[in-house]
Amino acid sequence: MIKMRHPAGLAVNKHGNILVADEWSNRLLVLDSSLNSAYELSVGGGLEDPYSLWYELLGGRVTVVDHLSLHYISSVMSQRC
């Protein structure tokens, strides 16, 4: 089981998977739609206290907001999650 320190934002993608911005752990977690598995999604450049995210249905892109900038995860990567 993955423990979260401060889940600050979440989104659900078209596959029913839940994406969680874990602010105090500087990471993005993905829980599969069955809630049987979870993993950390790598974000290029790392995250600095991510607090918001959203999934774009048309482009399939995930956008993560942290205290430094916006991070965009391409549609290829978001298909995996």
BELBELTA-V831386 format. One record per backbone hydrogen bond with DSSP energy under -1.0 kcal/mol. CO is the residue of the C=O (numbers start at 0). NH is the residue of the N-H. Records with the same first field share a line. If there is no record, write none. Layout:
CO = NH  NH
//
This chain:
5 = 22
8 = 20
10 = 18
12 = 15
16 = 12
17 = 30
18 = 10
19 = 28
20 = 7  22
21 = 26
22 = 25
26 = 21
27 = 40
28 = 19
29 = 38
30 = 17
31 = 34
36 = 31
38 = 29
42 = 45
47 = 66
51 = 64
53 = 62
55 = 59
60 = 55
61 = 72
62 = 53
63 = 70
64 = 50  51
68 = 65
70 = 63
72 = 61
73 = 77
74 = 78
//
